[in-house]
Amino acid sequence: MATQNLSEHVLLITLPTEPQLNRDLEAVAQATHPSSDCDVVVDFSLVEILPSATICHLIVLERVLSAAGRELVLCSVTPNIKAVFRRVGLHKLFRFVDDELAAVQSLDRSEHAYP
């Protein structure tokens, strides 16, 4: 898993082909504690397999970010992986966009009050 700051308030997480993210997403969730001022974009462009543990950690991450007034955006999700989210009824919980650029653009800075 690679992480990169796209801006002062946007963290990009690029998932590997077969995410083994338990510890990685927990670390991101801790880093985005309620006083955090970062939105998170998760890039699925390399993902071929989506373990259930990864889905669970994405749910936790979404809740942590939401509680902090931050957003989670999933980008470059293949139709097969998106079908997994649909099958488990989570396609409405997450925001899906086409690519990294669309993700950043969807995080409209005017919606957030940054110091």
ZIRA-V477314 format. One record per helix or strand of 2 or more residues. SS is the DSSP state (hx for helix, st for strand). FROM is the first residue (numbers start at 0). LEN is the number of residues. If there is no record, write none. Layout:
# ZIRA-V477314
ss;from;len
SS;FROM;LEN
SS;FROM;LEN
This chain:
# ZIRA-V477314
ss;from;len
st;1;6
st;9;5
hx;21;10
st;38;5
hx;51;16
st;71;4
hx;78;9
st;94;3
hx;99;7
hx;108;3
